[in-house]
Amino acid sequence: MRDDTLGSLPAKAARRHFLKTSALAGGGLLLGLYLPRNARAAQAQAQAANPLAEPGAFSPNAYIRITPDDQVTLVVDKSEMGQGVMTALPMLLADEMDADWPRVKLEQAGAHDAYKNPLLGMQATGGSTSVRSSWLPLRHAGATARALLVQAAAQRWQVDASACRTEGGVVHGPAGQHARYGDLASAAAQLPVPEGVTLKKPAQMRLIGRPLARVDIPEKTTGAAVFGLDVRAPGMLTAVIAQPPAFGATLRALDDTAARALRGVHAVLRAGDGVAVLAQDFWTSRKGRDALRIDWDMGPNAALDDAAIRGMFDAAAQQPGASAWKVGDGEAALPAAAARPGARTLQASYFLPFLAHATMEPMNCTAHVQRDRVDIWGPTQAQTLDQVVAARITGLPVHAVHVHTTLLGGGFGRRFEQDFVAQAVELSKAAGRPVKVVWTREDDTRHDFYRPANLHQLQAVLDAQGRVQAWKHKIIGPSIFSRVFPQYIKDGIDETSVQGAVDLPYALPNAQTRYVLCNTPVPVGFWRSVGHSITAFTVESFVDELAHAAGADPYAFRRGMLLQGGDPRALKVLDVAAREAGWGRALPHGHFHGIAVHHSFGSYVTQVAEVSVQAKGQVRVHRVTCAVDCGQVVNPDTVKAQAQSAVIYGLTAALLDRITLRHGGVVEGNFDKYRMLRMDAAPRIDVHIVDSDEAPGGMGEPATPPIAPAVANAVFAATGKRLRELPLRAEDLAA
C-alpha cells in the first residue's frame, strides 16, 4: 500500500491527526501535533485489548519550531541507542517540509504523555516501532508546515499559493520572488491549520530513501556525546551496589566497618535487596563495596542450576498447553496423515538457554530527589515507566518526575526495565543529594532480565510426495508478560512467547501451536527481537529437517511452501537472498550454505550463511547474505547498519553465549566467560534491500532471528549432524 496523501487514509485515521500552531516569543512558528481526546480514548481501548496490536492509524506527538534564523528544530521523542532515530525521524519531517537539511536541529524530548508511542501505549522505544509510529505523523506535520509557509508567502506577494514552490528552506514565487522559512515563520503561525495536505510521492522525495550520514556520528566520534555514564550533577555521589548472589537471596547480616573507614566513602545504605556504598567517585565506591562483609541468606533457590531448569521444562511439557494458533484440523490431523501410504512422521526437540543483553554500557542512572520534584538522567527506553516507578518511591505525582534521556550505549530491551532507575531514586531520596548508580560488568551479567530459556517440541507428517500435511509445535518456557504486564496474558497465552510460531507464511493444511507457561526463579525480559529470536531457530531448523527428509533442496522446499502459502514478500526475500548468495553454485572447498526466512515487526528477512566446520568442531561463518523487505526505506545506510548489527548480535548468541546457573545464581560475569563475537571472527555481511511500496516495517530487530537457524542449517549441510540446542558447541560436532 502506497500512502501518498492523508486523504488516502481511512476517515477514522485522518481524524486522529490534529495540528495546532502558535507564535514563538521573538517571532517564529511552533507546530504541535496532538491526539484529540476522543482519539486518545479509542487508542487506549485498543491497547487494553492487545498491547501488541498495531492500530490502523497512529499519531505520536511531535513539536517543531521554526525560528527567524531559519533553524528548524524537531523534538525527538524516541531514545537513540544506535538505531539511528536521531537521523531518520528528522528526515521524515525535513523532506515533507522541503527544509534545508543542514539547518535541521534536534532536541531530546523529556517525559510527557504528549510523547506516548501509540504502538506501545506509553512513551518508550522498542519493538522496532520508531519509524513505523512516526512515518505518517511526522510527514503530515512537515507537509502542514510547508503549506503554512507557502500560504504566508502567497499572502505577502498577493499570488495564488499553487503558483509557489519550495526548496531548501525557501519559498519561491511565480515572478522570481523568494522568502526564507525563518522570515515567514511568524506570519505562518497566525494562519489556520490547513486540512487534507498532500504528502509527497516517492519520486518527489529528496531525503527519504537517500543514504544520509548519521547526525550523531560527529559527537560520538569526538567524545562529546553524553551517555548515561557521562552525567555529572553538582554534589553528586556515586553508588556501587552489592546485589544478592542468588535469585531470591536476602541480607542476613552486614559488617560495613571497613567500607565506612575508606576515605571518600560518604554512606552505606540499603538499596532494595542489596547494599550500596556511596562515595565521591566510582573507584572509591567499588573499593567500599568490595570491603563489605555480608552474610546472605541464599533463600529457596540456593540449589537452582541448569539441570533443575531442564527438569521444570520437561515436567511442564507433559501438559497439553493452551492453543495459540490453529489451521485446519490442527494437531488432530497428525494420526490420519501419518497413516496414509508412504507418509513419514518427524519429531524433534529444541532447547535455547537464558541469555543476557550484554550492552556495552552497563546499567546506570543518576537521580536527584527534592521536596517537590525528581530529576532522572539516564539511558532509558521507557520514560513513562521511569516516571511511574519514581512517583511510587517518592510519593510525588508523576508529572513532578522529570526524565532527561541520554544516549544509550546499547538497549536491546534491557533498558526497558526500571531496576537501575529505582535504585538511583531510592538512594538519592535517602542521601538527600544527587546519586549516580553504576553497575560493573559482572553486575550487569549476573543481575539481568534474561532472554527466556525455552524447550520446543515439534512434530510433522510428510506425505509420499514430501509435502507437509500436519504440523504440531509446543512451546514450553517462562512468560515475560506475566511479570511486566500480567493483564495481557489471555487464555494462558503470552503473545511474546509464541510470536514467530503462529501465522506462519508456509502452506500448512493442518497446524497447531501450543504454549505451556512455565515460569522459573530466573527473571526474564525483552531481548532483541523477543520471542522471534527463539521461535525462528526452532521453526526454520525444523523446516530444514523436513526438507532433507523429503529429499528436497532446502531453498526449493521453502519456495514451494511459500508459493502455496501466498506470501509474496516472504517469497521475494527468499529468492533475492538465494540468488545473491549463489545458492546451488559451487562454494570454496569445505564451505556450505544454510538458509532461513522470517517475518517480524512488519519486515521480512532471509539470510544465507556460508559456513565451514573445522576438524575440532569449531564453526566459522564466512559470509552472510541478508535480503530485507522493510517496506519503504527512510535511510538505506541505517537499514544496512541495523541488519549487520542484528546479524552480529544473533551470531554471538548462536555460537558463543549461554547463561549458566549454579547455586541459585549466574556463573558468568565479565566477557572472559560471557563472550562476544570478535572482529576477527565476524563474517562478511552483504545486505540487499528489496524495493517495496509497503508502509515501513521495523529494522532494529528483524535481522536477528534468522541467523541462528541459517548457521545451524549450514552446519548440518557440512557435517550431517543436526544441532538442536544453542549455542552450537564444537564438542557436539567433534564427537
SEBAKOL-529503 format. One record per residue (C-alpha): residue in three letters; x, y, z. Coordinates in steps of 0.001 Angstrom, whole numbers, padded with zeros to 6 digits, always signed. Each point is the difference from the previous one (the first is absolute). Layout:
<recs>
alaXYZ ...
</recs>
This chain:
<recs>
met+000000+000000+000000 arg+001390+003376-001005 asp-001028+002899+002258 asp+000333+003189-002049 thr-002577+002202+001691 leu-001678+000203+003339 gly-003236-000269-001930 ser+000955-003547-000970 leu-000291-001044+003638 pro-003310-001217+001376 ala-002157+002839+001340 lys+000485-001319+003512 ala+003758+000277-000409 ala-000128+003482-001529 arg-002012+001333+002921 arg+002719-001051+002417 his+002485+002486-001431 phe-000361+003359+001715 leu+002408+002903-000432 lys+000083+003368+001638 thr+002309+002921-000475 ser+001180+002811+002196 ala+002491+002816-000200 leu+003314-000096+001802 ala+001173+002826+002186 gly+002319+002070-002151 gly-001641-001258-003185 gly-000304-003424-001553 leu-002306-002967-000406 leu-000721-002745+002510 leu-001822-002974-001427 gly-001483-002531+002413 leu-001413-003375-001030 tyr-002469-001378+002511 leu-002489-002782+000480 pro-003544+001264+000503 arg-001613-001186+003199 asn-002421-002385-001705 ala+002824-001516-002065 arg+002037-000549+003146 ala-002891-001842+001591 ala-000437-002210-003049 gln+003707-000708-000079 ala+000037-000888+003694 gln-002847-002476-000509 ala+001838-001607-002911 gln+003189-000332+002013 ala-001897-001474+002942 ala-001335-002677-002309 asn+003433-000922-001338 pro+003256+001816+000806 leu+001677-001427-003089 ala-002729+001024-002402 glu+000891+002557-002617 pro-002953+002366-000398 gly-001104+000951-003478 ala+001180+003530+000729 phe+002550+001480+002300 ser+000899+003567+001033 pro+002869+000518+002421 asn+000563+003587+001058 ala+002697+002129-001516 tyr+001046+003556+000675 ile+001618+001972-002765 arg+001448+003502+000249 ile+000936+002271-002867 thr+001867+003092+001135 pro+000908+003216-001869 asp+003578-001227-000488 asp-001385-002785-002261 gln+000684-002710+002525 val-002493-002860+000097 thr+000014-001912+003278 leu-001659-003359+000505 val-000543-001297+003516 val+000825-003713-000322 asp-002095-002133+002309 lys+001875-003291-000548 ser+003166-001198+001722 glu+003127-000201-002158 met+001779-003271+000705 gly+001839-000436-003269 gln-003016-000672-002207 gly+000141+003415-001690 val-003200+001760+001101 met+001860+003289+000413 thr+000454-000042-003779 ala-003019-001913-001336 leu-002713+001962+001800 pro+001290+003465-001021 met+000271-001308-003575 leu-003751-000703-000018 leu-000797+003517+001130 ala+002605+001813-002088 asp-000878-001754-003248 glu-003673+000920+000157 met+000877+003534+001108 asp+002633+000462-002689 ala+002159+001266+002846 asp+003689+000763-000383 trp+001479-003218+001466 pro+003100+001632+001566 arg-002362+002408+001865 val-002021-002795+001598 lys+000864-000423+003679 leu-001085-002457+002666 glu-001017+000080+003625 gln-000623-003026+002184 ala-003517-000033+001390 gly-000636-000200+003698 ala-002572-002334+001508 his-003595+000968-000675 asp-003300-001566-001037 ala+000265+002025-003200 tyr+002795-002302-001128 lys-001692-003344+000456 asn+000840-002536-002688 pro-003450-001188-001133 leu+001357-003378-001081 leu+001224-000632+003553 gly-002560+001964+002018 met+002667+001979+001852 gln+002999+002206-000615 ala+002532-002658-000826 thr+002361-001145-002729 gly-000096-003652-000956 gly-001668-002580-002167 ser+001575+001545-003101 thr-002768+002629+000035 ser+001844+003326-000290 val-000370+000577-003742 arg-003228-001992-000238 ser-001731+002212+002563 ser+001386+003245-001460 trp-000212-000648-003749 leu-003338+001737-000661 pro-000254+002431+002936 leu+003378+001632-000546 arg-000455+000150-003754 his-003444+001511+000480 ala+001423+002533+002440 gly+002715+000924-002487 ala-002450+000333-002873 thr-002254+002167+002166 ala+002881+002274+000959 arg+000943+000319-003674 ala-003581+000879-000940 leu-000151+002679+002714 leu+003271+001544-001129 val-001115+000018-003630 gln-003302+001608+000974 ala+001823+002701+001967 ala+002218+000738-002986 ala-002942+000017-002417 gln-001846+002525+002153 arg+003076+002214+000179 trp+000406-000043-003780 gln-003753-000038-000694 val+000263-003035-002234 asp-001686-003374-000061 ala+001700-002526+002303 ser-000107-002641-002743 ala+002351+002189-002065 cys+002707-000234+002676 arg+002541-002728+000558 thr+002428-000888+002792 glu+003579-001165+000081 gly+002746-000033+002622 gly-001841+002095+002587 val-001102+002660-002489 val-003384+000791-001574 his+000251+001103-003623 gly-002718+002075-001662 pro-001204+000005-003638 ala+001792+003281-000859 gly+003359-000898+001495 gln-000885+000989+003574 his+001572-001961+002823 ala-000233-000023+003767 arg+001783-002010+002633 tyr-001998-002212+002331 gly+001302+001923+002995 asp-001270+003260-001478 leu-003465-001508-000516 ala-000312-001939+003262 ser-001689+002690+002104 ala-002617+000706-002676 ala-000588-003737-000492 ala-000681-000368+003714 gln-003055+002261-000336 leu-001654-002075-002743 pro-002624-002715+000498 val+001258-003556-000348 pro-000831-001376-003461 glu-001799-003302-000361 gly+000737-002820-002417 val+003556+000938-000879 thr+001560-002145-002706 leu+003037-002069+000850 lys+002795-000440-002494 lys+000114-002916-002359 pro+003205-002076+000201 ala+001344+001562-003200 gln-000283+003451+001592 met+001961-000872+003136 arg+003417+001605+000307 leu+001144-001449+003328 ile-002105-003087+000722 gly+001663-002973-001646 arg+003422+001630-000158 pro+003035-001281+001957 leu+000588+003044+002205 ala+002788+000074+002588 arg-001166-000475+003568 val-000233+003315+001843 asp+001221-001513+003275 ile+003281-001299-001446 pro+002135+003152+000491 glu-000693+000335+003740 lys+000438-003719+000562 thr+003279+000095-001913 thr+001420+002942+001978 gly-001257-001218+003361 ala-002333+002969+000444 ala-003110-002205-000007 val-001611-000430+003418 phe-000862-003536+001067 gly-001366-000937+003404 leu+003460-000626+001425 asp+001057+003530-001033 val-002582+001774+002171 arg+001300+002309+002702 ala-002106+001931+002516 pro+001085+002458+002715 gly+000552-001801+003286 met-000458-003384-001619 leu+000999-003218+001709 thr+000715-003250-001825 ala-001471-003283+001211 val+001170-003550-000640 ile-002309-002688+001332 ala+000620-003437+001454 gln-002901-001976-001429 pro-001249-003414+001136 pro+002055-002905-001409 ala-003056-002189-000587 phe-003520+000622-001232 gly-002106+000634+003074 ala+002953+000316+002398 thr-000339+002511+002842 leu+002318+001798+002391 arg+000543-001840+003265 ala+002811+002061+001564 leu+002251+002887-001027 asp+003356+001274+001257 asp+000797+003274-001786 thr+002783+001185+002328 ala+002803-000351-002543 ala-002016+001693-002732 arg-000896+003000+002124 ala+003645+000408+001015 leu+001089+000667-003593 arg+000782+003628-000832 gly-002646+001380-002331 val-002801-002357+001072 his-003017+002051+001079 ala-002566-002633+000905 val-000991-003649-000099 leu-003728-000400-000690 arg-002476-002708-000816 ala-001047-000081-003643 gly-002888-002383-000509 asp+001360-003462+000810 gly+003578+001238-000247 val+002445+002279+001774 ala+001334+003183-001617 val+003229+001813+000731 leu-000235+003718-000815 ala+003258+001833-000578 gln+001600+002913-001800 asp+000846-002072-003086 phe-000522-003408-001566 trp+003285-001610+001032 thr-000432+000948+003639 ser-003533-001362-000074 arg+001247-003185-001610 lys+002709-000459+002633 gly-002553+000662+002704 arg-002366-002596-001378 asp+002807-002558-000167 ala+000789+000746+003658 leu-003519-000868+001171 arg-000375-003204+001954 ile-003450-001375-000751 asp-001688-003157+001182 trp-002662-000898-002540 asp-002989-002222+000607 met+000037-001830-003330 gly-003743-000605+000176 pro-002143-002642-001699 asn+001991-000093-003244 ala+003416-000840+001422 ala+000102-003311-001877 leu-001236+001371-003327 asp+002138-001033-002960 asp-000320-000831-003699 ala-001187-003533+000667 ala-002793+001301+002219 ile-001212+002324-002769 arg-000040-002856-002508 gly-001907-002091+002506 met-002645+002713+000373 phe-000435+000194-003758 asp-000144-003779-000454 ala-002698-000262+002651 ala-001984+002893-001493 ala+000230-001598-003437 gln-002379-002709+001194 gln-002779+002592+000082 pro-002072+000508-003167 gly+000518+003759+000026 ala-002217+002785-001311 ser-000750+000258-003707 ala+001651+003062-001528 trp-000652-000739-003695 lys-001935-002553-001962 val-000425-000734-003724 gly-002342-002629-001372 asp-000393-002886+002417 gly+003131+001006+001860 glu+001920-002726+001797 ala-003000-002311-000257 ala+000978-000566-003631 leu+003324-001601+000938 pro-001151-003634+000501 ala-002032-000106-003205 ala+002759+001650-002022 ala+002582-002407+001425 ala-002147-003012-000905 arg-000067+000766-003718 pro+002199-002142-002278 gly+003534+001324-000351 ala-000395+002596+002775 arg+002886+000827+002330 thr-000216+001449+003485 leu+002824+002154+001359 gln+000366+001390+003482 ala+002704+002005+001738 ser+000666+001924+003202 tyr+001934+003248+000138 phe+001412+001835+002996 leu+001173+003591+000347 pro+001745+001337+003127 phe-000440+003190+001971 leu+001937+002892-001539 ala+001214+003337+001388 his-000256+003250-001956 ala+003675+000962+000409 thr-000410+003652-000963 met+003377+001698-000406 glu-001021+002661+002526 pro-000906-001748+003275 met-003140+001062+001839 asn+000170+003420+001610 cys-002261+002851+001018 thr+000302+003351+001785 ala-002847+001343+002121 his-000592+003065+002128 val-003002-000155+002323 gln-001096+003359+001373 arg-002991+001084+002036 asp-002278+000689-002938 arg+001680-001644-003010 val+002157-002860-001197 asp+002561+000276-002769 ile+001215-003161-001706 trp+002882-000013-002463 gly+000696-003240-001746 pro+000008-002342-002969 thr-003581-001218+000000 gln-002387-001610-002455 ala-003131+000600+002078 gln-000476+003513+001316 thr-003608-000577+001034 leu+000909-002978+002173 asp+002904+001956+001513 gln-002455+002687+001050 val-002383-002523+001533 val+002758-001700+002004 ala+001467+003287+001259 ala-003436+001275+000980 arg-000674-003174+001954 ile+003289+000231+001887 thr-000237+003705+000833 gly-003742+000467+000369 leu+000105+002899-002448 pro-002380+000281-002953 val+001163-001401-003302 his+000160+003445-001589 ala+002594+001015+002602 val+002412-002625-001342 his+002229+001446-002728 val+001872-002488-002177 his+003039+001243-001920 thr+000827-002690-002559 thr+003659-000400-000913 leu+001439-002007-002843 leu-000086-003745+000621 gly+003060-002196-000322 gly-002204-002819-001231 gly-003537-000836+001027 phe-001210-003301-001511 gly-002994+000119+002368 arg+002052+000036+003208 arg-000549+003702+000573 phe-003744-000514-000133 glu+000387-001079+003641 gln+000000+002273+003077 asp+002152-001872+002532 phe+003019+002279-000446 val-002253+003083-000101 ala-001710-000998+003237 gln+003365-000462+001696 ala+001111+003521-000918 val-003266+001556+001162 glu-000026-001936+003294 leu+003595+000919+000788 ser-000407+003660-000915 lys-003078+000208+002190 ala+001928-001518+002901 ala+003177+002043-000556 gly-001711+003314-000665 arg+002204+000773-002992 pro+000578-001174-003587 val+001153-003601-000268 lys+001359-001822-003027 val-000362-003779+000112 val+002628-001829-002064 trp-000018-003742-000618 thr+003161-001939-000752 arg+000105-002432-002912 glu-000406-002887+002445 asp-003072+001693+001524 asp-001407+000455-003472 thr+000395-003649-000987 arg-001121-001546+003292 his-003000+002234+000694 asp-001643+000267-003392 phe-003538-000700-001165 tyr+000978-002834-002298 arg-001311-001246-003294 pro-002222-002897+001069 ala+001337-003515-000251 asn-002344-002158-002082 leu-000769-003616-000807 his-001725-000664-003327 gln-001582-003239-001173 leu-000895-000286-003681 gln-001656-002719-002017 ala-001007-000126-003672 val-001228-002476-002591 leu+001257-000077-003592 asp-002082-001760-002629 ala+001452-002324-002635 gln+000813+003001-002229 gly+001912+001758+002804 arg-002683+002596+000742 val-000806+001073+003564 gln-003470-001215+000941 ala-000024+000711+003727 trp+002078+002123+002362 lys+000096+000135+003807 his+002093+002342+002112 lys+000030+000183+003791 ile+001917+002804+001758 ile+000959-000377+003646 gly+001547+002980+001741 pro-000285+003039+002277 ser-002246+002955-000694 ile+001277+003576-000189 phe-003479+001479+000138 ser-000870-001873+003189 arg+002581+002209+001746 val-000416+003375-001718 phe-003538+000004-001452 pro-001879-002927+001561 gln-003338+001427-001153 tyr+000978-000875-003556 ile+000261-003741+000587 lys-003108-001191-001810 asp-001235-003590+000185 gly+003406-001150+001194 ile+001865+001606-002917 asp+002842+002481+000216 glu+000168+001508-003486 thr+003730+000687+000342 ser+000646-003703+000571 val-001770-001259-003105 gln+000746+002772-002501 gly+001749-001465-002998 ala-001626-003394+000582 val-003498+001058-001001 asp-001382+001230-003323 leu+002851-001645-001867 pro+000341+001036-003664 tyr+000336-003611-001169 ala-002818-002055-001484 leu-000990-002308+002863 pro-003413-001662-000458 asn-000098-001042+003650 ala+002022+001683+002742 gln-000161+000823+003667 thr+002268+001882+002377 arg-000417-000409+003739 tyr+001595+001814+002918 val+000754-001245+003503 leu+000814+002880+002331 cys+002801-001181+002298 asn+001506+002751+002108 thr+003252-000548+001870 pro+001809+002012+002698 val+002135+001614-002726 pro-001312+003476-000945 val-000714+000378-003707 gly-000471+003031-002214 phe-000090+001357-003522 trp+003124-000951-002000 arg+000679+001188-003536 ser-002871-001352-002147 val-001571-001604+003110 gly-001772-003292-000808 his+000979+000122-003662 ser+003652-000644+000878 ile-001114-003291+001534 thr-002751-001226-002284 ala+001876+000760-003228 phe+002730-002422+001059 thr-002440-002793+000743 val-002374+000507-002928 glu+002650+000540-002670 ser+002196-002808+001288 phe-002940-002402-000054 val-001044+001134-003478 asp+003542-000852-001061 glu-000347-003432+001561 leu-003196-000541-001958 ala+001684+001078-003229 his+002806-002522+000428 ala-002445-002730+001005 ala-001947+000734-003180 gly+003193-000197-002056 ala-000500+003607-001088 asp+002343+002938-000305 pro-000589+002197+003104 tyr-000481+003147-002083 ala-002309-001686-002514 phe-001985-001647+002817 arg-000660+003353+001652 arg-000758+001626-003338 gly-002638-002574-000788 met-001766+000471+003344 leu+000170+003794-000292 leu-001464-000110-003506 gln-002937-001982+001332 gly-000180+002138+003142 gly-000540+003129-002039 asp+002431+002347+001762 pro+001779+001839-002844 arg+002226+002082+002261 ala+001423-003062+001738 leu+000502-001651-003373 lys+001782+003065-001387 val+002594+000237+002785 leu+000563-003753-000237 asp+000720+000249-003716 val+002214+003089+000312 ala+002120-001467+002789 ala+000438-003334-001826 arg+000927+001726-003254 glu+002453+002450+001548 ala+001636-002720+002102 gly+000448-002226-003042 trp-002160-002783+001385 gly+000614-003201-001931 arg+003298+001171-001452 ala+003362-001468+000987 leu+001477+001377+003231 pro+003624-000020+001178 his+001114-003415+001234 gly-001446-000751+003427 his-002584+002807-000146 phe-003736-000668+000216 his-003202+002030-000150 gly-002942+000175+002394 ile-003143+002075-000456 ala-002797+001409+002174 val-002881+002442-000559 his-001984+001853+002651 his-002589+002769+000344 ser-000008+002265+003050 phe-000901+003578+000939 gly-001477+000696-003414 ser+003128-001022-001937 tyr+001130-003099-001890 val+003553-001325+000112 thr+001721-002978-001587 gln+003602-000879+000770 val+002389-002424-001636 ala+003002-000909+002142 glu+003208-001330-001572 val+001688-002172+002620 ser+002929-002330+000500 val+000564-002418+002881 gln+003545-000687+001116 ala+001335-003400+001050 lys-000513+000723+003694 gly-003568+001136-000587 gln+000515+003779-000002 val-002561+001743-002187 arg+001186+002880-002166 val-002514+002213-001787 his+001673+001510-003056 arg-002826+001912-001614 val-003604+000907+000694 thr-002269+001099-002826 cys-002979+001880+001376 ala-003048+001030-002045 val-002313+002493+001698 asp-003476+001248-000843 cys-000768+002625+002626 gly-002490+001928-002100 gln+000843+003527-001107 val+003492+000914+001172 val+000913+003274+001675 asn+003795-000344+000128 pro+001470-003038-001800 asp+003339+000370+001799 thr-001780-000380+003330 val-001922-003030-001241 lys+003250-001667-001016 ala+001719+000933+003264 gln-002881-001351+002069 ala-000054-003243-001985 gln+003749-000437+000492 ser-000299+000790+003704 ala-002860-002444+000419 val+001940-002749-001769 ile+003012+000467+002282 tyr-002235+000055+003067 gly-001780-003167-001102 leu+003246-001740-000953 thr+001409+000680+003445 ala-002990-001761+001510 ala+000111-002844-002520 leu+003698-000814+000367 leu+001199+001188+003395 asp-002445+000917+002698 arg-002106-001618+002655 ile-000766+000917+003592 thr+001028-002788+002366 leu-001672-000397+003379 arg+001674-001327+003131 his-000957+000328+003694 gly-002985+002137-000906 gly+001918+002657-001951 val+001754+000731-003275 val+003530-001303-000531 glu+001103+002308-002820 gly+001237+003479+000859 asn+002313+001838-002356 phe+000725-000515-003680 asp+002569-002702+000732 lys-002900-002358+000771 tyr-002891+001686-001787 arg+001707+000492-003329 met-000694+002370-002854 leu+000642-000734-003673 arg+003305+001721-000746 met+001007+001848-003132 asp+002269-002770-001247 ala-002930-002446+000107 ala-002567+002322-001560 pro-001194-001072-003453 arg-000463+002090-003091 ile-003611+001180+000091 asp-001681+000999-003258 val-003350+001725+000444 his-002410+000246-002926 ile-003004+002277+000438 val-003066-001093-001943 asp-001964+002871-001560 ser-003441+000238+001537 asp-003035+002284-000085 glu-001196-001268+003387 ala-000075+002194+003091 pro+003258-000184+001963 gly+000649-002978+002217 gly+002450-000156+002869 met+003718-000471-000503 gly+001652-000040+003419 glu-000864-003651+000626 pro-001198-001992-003062 ala+003469-001064-001187 thr+000837-001728+003300 pro-002440-002984-000139 pro+001070-001699-003278 ile+003752-000155+000591 ala+000097-002828+002570 pro-002072-002436-002111 ala+001854+000976-003183 val+003319-000878+001671 ala-001354-003171+001621 asn-001398-001145-003343 ala+003377+000642-001659 val+001704-001994+002753 phe-002294-002923-000794 ala+000848+000293-003682 ala+003684-000075+000915 thr-000029-002808+002569 gly-003272-001910-000235 lys-000524+000764+003707 arg-003156+001810+001040 leu+000653+002190+003048 arg-003238+000870+001752 glu+001408+001985+002891 leu+001670+003403+000147 pro+002742+001000+000051 leu+001421-002288-002684 arg+002849-001640+001903 ala+003169-001360-001552 glu-000033-003036+002287 asp-003374-001066-001395 leu+001420+000066-003530 ala+003375-001555+000781 ala-001534-002953+001813 
</recs>
